[in-house]
Amino acid sequence: MVYVPEGQEFKTWHGLETVAGKTIKLNGENVPNVFPNIIEARFKLDGIDDSRLLTDSIDDDEAKSDNPLNGWKMILAEHSKGLIPLHVPKAGYVIHQNRMLFDSAMQSAIKVCGDKDVQIVTIGTLGNLSQFFLSISIRGHDSFTIKGRHAKQLHKVYLNLVSSHNGLTASAFLLAIIRMVCQNTVNAALADAIGNGTASVYKHSKESLGKITPEAFERALKAWLAAKESYLNTLQTFESVKMTVDGFKAFAAGVFTNEGSDELSTTSFNRVGEMVELFQRGKGNHGETLGDGVNAFTEYFTSGNGVGSTKVNPGKRVASANFGRGNDWKRLAIAIAANEKDFKATCKRGEILYVDKEKSLAASN
């Protein structure tokens, strides 16, 4: 169940969204069914000898509880049609209600950025009410625009919230470049934010309720926005570093190898060739700066051939863009570009290995 505001830009890749109206109201009143009451209950098992139940250990010397079922409970969602079983956790598991999480996220975003600049772009549930997610766009902080000879907008940024009632994930408040619309994008946004240090994760423990507050979310949001500005400044400096096509080939070949490499693989060589076009004519690129080079990596492993052909399922392309080696290379390209010493060493190695591979392939043909 995915709610979006009106507008072509809010459509999802899977086409399963429901339009909530011109906007999604900041109090959530026009998105029904995403705030079900989550309850817990103790239970008994019919036809099973409770004394045979094992709890934490299979150690023969561990004392058995008189009633092992006391250590467990069932989590259920209240629905208009009845109760939906979601999870059977340990007794210490604490429920994080969707409404409590939503209110903390919205209050913090509005306090930091103002209600006129906060817009809910998706909100919904997954897995029969077992998960809850929210993506917020904040005007003025919702995209990276790099200024140079040619201004370029690299990507959008979203303030996200995700939680589960089935043990799949802890609750998390995060800043990421991915709008949540499905399970793949939930996983991808979490990975992106955790990798960048822009995520606050709350396990379903007793002390968690005292940490999930608008004040805590506000502190995290302020820190992340400051970190985003620092990251933006780093990307901005890339625009002042001139780069030619040959320079990009050397840079890319160096990223695809390491200090101990004595050869560039044919696969990597071919990737570099495909990426040259993105360096020169990719989104916002003109083949002139290190910024174009970094952006070529981002585009190739986000929406280009690095995530599979256009015939590949969109969900798999999203997952490929945010997990595994391709995502590592995107991050590595930026990290190398940001370190002058590493950048020079990488380009020097890449130039030698690329030229050697080019000569080797020419000779074999």
Secondary structure, DSSP 8 states (H G I E B T S, - for coil): -EEEESSGGG--SS--EEEEESS--TT-TTSTTSS--EEEE----TTS-GGG---S---TTS---S-GGGGB-EEEEEETTEEEEEE--BTT-----HHHHHHHHHHHHHHHH-GGGEEEEEEEEETTTTEEEEEEEETTSSEEEE-SSS-EEEEE-EEEEEEESSSS--EEEEEES----SHHHHHHHHHHHHHHT-EEEE-SSGGGGGT-SHHHHHHHHHHHHHHHHHHHHHHHHHTTSB--HHHHHHHHHHHTS-TT-----HHHHHHHHHHHHHHHHSTT--S-BHHHHHHHHHHHTTTSGGG--TTS-HHHHHHHHHSHHHHHHHHHHHHHHT-HHHHHHHHHHHHHHHHHHHHHHHHH-
